[in-house]
Amino acid sequence: MPVLLSALILLGQKTEAKAARYLSLFLMAAVIVVIPQIIGFAGFYSVYPGLTFAPFSVEMFLGPLLLLHVYHLMYQAPPKHLKWLLIPGVVQVVYYLWAFTLLGDYKNKWAYNDAFHEPYVMPVEVVIGVGLFVYCWAKTYLLSRDYEKYLENNQSVASEFKPVWVYQLLIASLVLLMFFIAVQVVPVFITDMSYVEEYPLVVLMMAILAWVGIDAIRKLQYRFPKIESAGHAAEAANAWQQKDWIDEAAELERQMAIEQWYLEPRLSLRQLAQHLGSNESYVSRTINQGIGLSFNQYINQWRIKHAKTQLEQPHQSVLNLALESGFNSKATFNRVFKKQVGLTPSQYRNKFNNH
């Protein structure tokens, strides 16, 4: 019920609606996958043997839905061909619908299961399902890593958009995969597991997914910066090879000191480029090659420099100082300040006042 409730809330999400919709479908599919174990544990198959081949096998949707969720969360234009990854899941559902509705009573279903489904269909189903899931999992992980690099070079509040909860979802998905292997591969190749033996795995998986769903609802309340299609700035690269980026960086430093754009909360590379009357790629190269920092590091360096001068005022609260310096929270300010200075803001103030 917590997983289903999370899925329904995400289904109605207005912000990041497409990404939330795919995550909602992922959670719903995970619930459907475990229904056979739940009703088997409750003894329903003994009372209603005709439930054999009920279309609860939707494992092949899980990996593609996870990948589609991440693409729509992080990228401006996800590749259209990704939806083809949903075809194995559609075939799987159609097959089980056919077996459930057209094979007749439970005796015919059991006979078909023993003669054809278990020896031939299930091994193929397991191999394709696990392979598809592993591919989508690895692709999701690599996309998330690329997104972190993008944030570091384009957002002054990169830490607020880091896909930490996506990594949590990847961990939950690994548990999901281990569960799938336990309940599918073991019965096929080793020995049958009873519904009672499988049930603790079901409970563990649902607990993890409930946690992920609730976390996603909390963090999908604002739009995530999107990576645009690659290659839009490549044409300018050759013209910039001979540029003196140190001189460009010096001019940038001069303008930053005068205009104090770094005090703007959620300042992005695009906004800074607009202030300078330039483009993102040019400004990014100025910072990367002329100063040797990422955009996020550069803006935070200015913010901490400003904050250090303000800390000399003994009556200024740390929270107000953080907000006035361009940070969106005291926690982020404390973390960045300690990373750059080696002391917390309070420790720095005390050290300054003691001198």
TORFIFI-372233 format. One line per field, with one value per residue (C-alpha): x, y, z. Coordinates in Angstrom, 3 decimals. Layout:
// TORFIFI-372233
X (X;...)
Y (Y;...)
Z (Z;...)
// end
This chain:
// TORFIFI-372233
X (0.000;2.769;4.366;1.034;0.213;3.595;3.006;-0.419;0.939;3.751;1.245;-0.442;2.818;2.803;6.519;8.723;5.499;7.024;9.859;7.432;5.052;7.731;8.818;5.185;4.861;8.113;6.713;3.388;5.194;7.249;4.048;2.485;5.615;5.241;1.479;1.962;4.119;1.592;-1.451;0.551;1.551;-2.149;-3.098;-5.159;-3.660;-4.954;-8.492;-8.382;-6.012;-7.295;-5.100;-2.165;-0.670;-2.468;-0.602;1.452;4.820;5.884;9.559;10.748;9.182;11.263;14.629;13.244;10.907;13.805;15.916;13.083;12.535;16.175;16.356;13.286;14.592;18.048;17.916;16.201;15.457;15.594;16.210;12.910;14.182;14.288;10.597;11.424;12.912;9.328;8.532;9.845;7.524;4.556;5.351;5.623;2.219;0.556;1.978;0.665;-2.723;-2.939;-2.003;-4.358;-7.422;-7.092;-5.514;-8.736;-9.086;-6.278;-5.579;-4.742;-2.684;-0.696;-0.094;1.124;3.298;5.036;5.378;6.431;6.436;8.914;11.409;11.470;9.806;10.971;14.748;14.509;12.319;14.786;17.833;16.177;14.677;17.935;19.955;17.560;17.504;21.313;21.692;19.188;20.718;24.236;22.965;21.112;24.239;26.373;23.753;23.638;27.419;27.339;24.601;26.717;29.533;27.057;25.792;29.320;30.014;26.649;24.993;26.166;23.929;25.002;24.631;20.887;20.336;22.754;20.832;21.495;18.038;18.508;21.509;19.236;16.836;19.705;20.545;16.885;16.867;19.825;17.833;14.940;17.211;18.479;14.890;13.974;16.903;15.961;12.338;12.879;16.344;16.518;13.268;14.297;17.883;18.170;15.068;11.614;11.141;7.864;5.797;6.611;10.351;9.932;7.782;10.546;12.180;8.895;8.590;12.199;11.747;8.489;10.044;12.917;10.611;8.302;11.310;12.384;8.872;8.453;11.917;11.091;7.864;9.829;12.557;10.516;8.926;11.119;12.422;15.807;18.293;18.384;21.327;20.738;21.524;25.268;27.154;25.442;28.668;31.173;31.366;33.020;35.752;38.333;38.047;38.897;42.020;44.386;42.452;44.300;41.965;44.023;43.298;39.634;39.562;41.095;38.339;35.722;37.217;37.097;33.431;32.496;34.120;32.137;28.739;28.745;26.620;27.720;25.296;22.335;20.827;20.701;22.972;23.537;26.160;23.482;22.518;26.151;26.687;23.647;25.041;28.312;26.640;28.372;27.457;27.695;30.488;32.712;32.206;32.703;36.065;37.095;36.485;37.828;40.966;41.647;41.041;41.240;37.930;34.476;31.639;30.287;33.704;34.307;31.016;31.340;34.867;33.504;30.649;32.986;35.301;32.317;31.132;34.546;34.437;30.898;31.875;33.971;30.651;29.952;26.188;25.448;23.708;25.171;21.820;21.372;24.977;24.521;21.462;23.079;26.131;24.042;23.565;20.099;20.581;22.734;23.709;25.111;26.933;28.522;29.607;31.143;32.771;34.450;35.610;37.281;38.484;38.993;36.782;33.064;31.751;31.347;34.877;36.256;34.401;35.664;39.214;39.019;37.535;40.172;42.880)
Y (0.000;2.572;1.790;2.078;5.303;6.758;5.687;7.361;10.605;10.619;9.946;13.259;15.191;18.517;19.332;16.988;15.256;12.899;11.758;11.277;9.304;6.803;6.372;5.840;3.113;1.563;1.335;-0.057;-2.686;-3.686;-4.170;-6.268;-8.448;-9.511;-10.165;-13.922;-14.278;-12.369;-14.347;-17.588;-16.842;-16.203;-19.586;-18.213;-20.585;-23.554;-22.145;-20.645;-22.811;-21.064;-18.054;-19.879;-17.676;-14.572;-11.691;-10.543;-11.100;-7.603;-7.780;-6.709;-3.279;-2.452;-1.641;0.439;2.407;3.226;4.387;6.483;8.090;9.178;10.403;12.622;13.915;14.885;15.463;18.046;15.622;11.886;9.606;8.503;4.987;4.258;3.398;0.352;-1.120;-1.525;-4.082;-7.155;-6.197;-5.894;-9.322;-10.796;-9.444;-10.594;-14.091;-14.416;-12.985;-15.603;-18.431;-17.174;-16.718;-19.330;-22.434;-23.538;-24.784;-25.158;-28.784;-27.710;-24.811;-27.076;-29.569;-26.794;-25.400;-28.738;-29.665;-26.365;-23.234;-24.225;-26.142;-23.723;-20.351;-19.562;-19.918;-17.600;-15.199;-15.083;-14.525;-11.734;-10.133;-10.080;-8.951;-6.095;-4.994;-5.039;-3.002;-0.368;-0.280;0.305;2.955;4.715;4.740;6.231;8.882;9.851;10.237;12.423;14.515;15.158;16.443;18.649;20.132;20.835;22.853;24.584;25.150;27.153;25.006;21.688;19.817;20.546;18.774;15.880;12.692;11.125;9.624;8.141;6.267;5.107;3.874;2.043;0.309;-0.616;-1.915;-4.170;-5.637;-6.009;-7.864;-10.196;-10.861;-11.610;-14.014;-15.696;-16.352;-17.108;-18.560;-20.721;-22.641;-23.191;-24.320;-25.415;-26.125;-24.715;-22.062;-22.050;-18.872;-18.821;-18.855;-16.122;-13.847;-12.213;-11.124;-9.555;-7.632;-6.391;-5.253;-3.407;-1.662;-0.386;0.755;2.521;4.465;5.328;6.410;8.724;10.201;10.838;12.668;14.945;15.745;16.121;19.352;21.537;21.331;19.772;21.450;19.610;18.572;19.773;17.740;17.427;19.112;22.512;24.325;22.144;24.443;27.192;24.983;25.466;29.251;29.220;27.108;30.088;32.183;33.559;32.218;33.723;37.222;36.328;35.012;38.241;40.246;37.897;38.317;42.109;42.084;39.599;41.824;44.841;43.252;40.536;38.182;35.330;36.613;35.580;32.359;29.453;31.284;29.091;29.157;30.296;33.251;34.279;34.100;36.329;38.864;38.903;39.081;35.836;32.157;29.255;27.371;30.456;31.330;27.697;27.581;30.863;29.380;25.899;26.837;30.362;29.712;25.927;25.431;24.116;26.641;25.413;25.652;29.124;30.632;29.039;30.437;33.955;33.301;32.028;35.007;37.303;35.318;35.493;39.286;39.243;36.854;39.650;41.229;39.556;40.117;38.644;35.249;32.371;31.656;35.238;35.333;32.129;33.491;36.881;35.120;33.320;29.953;28.446;26.747;26.905;23.244;23.787;26.931;25.111;22.195;24.344;26.756;23.945;22.282;25.479;27.025;23.963;25.437;25.862;29.460;29.627;28.345;30.864;33.730;32.678;32.394;35.849;37.492;35.897;37.532)
Z (0.000;0.709;-2.669;-4.493;-2.687;-3.666;-7.269;-7.381;-5.924;-8.485;-11.262;-10.457;-10.084;-11.977;-11.696;-13.750;-14.828;-17.436;-15.185;-12.282;-14.519;-15.528;-11.915;-10.948;-13.588;-12.336;-8.794;-10.039;-12.107;-9.059;-7.063;-9.838;-9.987;-6.339;-6.427;-7.187;-4.064;-1.960;-3.086;-2.959;0.638;1.384;-0.110;-3.019;-5.580;-3.600;-3.611;-7.117;-9.215;-12.338;-11.414;-13.019;-15.749;-14.458;-16.183;-13.206;-14.921;-15.969;-14.950;-18.407;-17.933;-14.843;-16.438;-19.340;-17.053;-14.738;-17.689;-19.151;-15.763;-15.510;-19.113;-18.692;-15.370;-16.611;-20.363;-22.545;-25.383;-24.485;-27.492;-29.034;-29.717;-25.963;-25.987;-28.113;-24.936;-23.700;-26.440;-24.521;-21.641;-24.010;-25.516;-22.025;-20.973;-24.221;-23.785;-20.223;-21.211;-23.967;-21.595;-18.871;-21.085;-23.845;-22.311;-20.634;-17.065;-14.554;-15.580;-19.117;-17.787;-15.478;-18.285;-20.606;-17.835;-17.226;-20.888;-22.442;-20.262;-17.531;-19.693;-22.652;-22.028;-18.497;-19.116;-22.139;-20.177;-17.289;-19.514;-21.517;-18.416;-16.449;-19.483;-20.251;-16.626;-16.298;-19.514;-18.335;-14.847;-16.218;-18.652;-15.821;-13.666;-16.448;-17.223;-13.552;-13.441;-16.566;-14.994;-11.914;-14.143;-15.985;-12.717;-11.537;-14.687;-15.062;-11.675;-8.679;-6.446;-7.965;-4.663;-4.556;-7.870;-7.468;-8.244;-4.842;-4.692;-8.179;-6.794;-3.980;-6.636;-8.347;-5.063;-4.619;-8.190;-7.430;-4.549;-6.984;-9.408;-6.678;-5.684;-9.306;-9.604;-6.321;-7.257;-10.953;-11.518;-8.389;-9.106;-12.733;-12.219;-8.574;-6.521;-5.965;-3.291;-1.417;-1.157;2.565;1.766;-0.841;1.313;3.428;0.168;-0.926;2.343;2.077;-1.520;-0.793;2.216;0.062;-2.739;-0.285;1.001;-2.563;-3.554;-0.573;-1.149;-4.813;-3.927;-1.608;-4.149;-7.336;-6.136;-8.375;-11.933;-12.502;-14.867;-18.179;-20.316;-23.865;-26.954;-27.401;-30.202;-30.302;-29.395;-31.223;-34.240;-32.175;-30.741;-33.503;-33.370;-29.670;-29.786;-29.820;-27.304;-24.283;-21.611;-18.779;-20.101;-20.515;-16.943;-15.647;-17.321;-15.884;-12.401;-12.778;-13.753;-11.024;-8.390;-9.610;-10.342;-7.630;-9.733;-7.473;-4.813;-6.977;-5.554;-8.022;-10.459;-13.520;-16.252;-18.705;-16.493;-16.047;-19.817;-20.325;-17.838;-19.776;-23.202;-24.156;-24.557;-22.122;-23.868;-24.036;-20.366;-19.365;-21.163;-19.557;-16.104;-16.822;-18.777;-17.526;-13.818;-13.569;-11.733;-12.539;-12.649;-9.312;-7.649;-9.106;-7.916;-4.481;-4.210;-4.670;-2.248;0.472;-0.068;0.449;3.485;5.159;5.138;6.524;9.321;10.735;11.772;15.152;15.158;11.728;12.056;10.065;8.382;7.165;6.074;4.074;2.262;1.600;0.155;-2.453;-0.730;-0.446;2.904;5.997;5.602;2.094;3.234;6.201;4.026;1.271;3.756;5.698;2.481;1.258;4.534;6.746;9.479;9.982;9.705;13.498;14.075;11.585;13.286;16.722;15.415;13.820;16.941;19.182;17.108)
// end
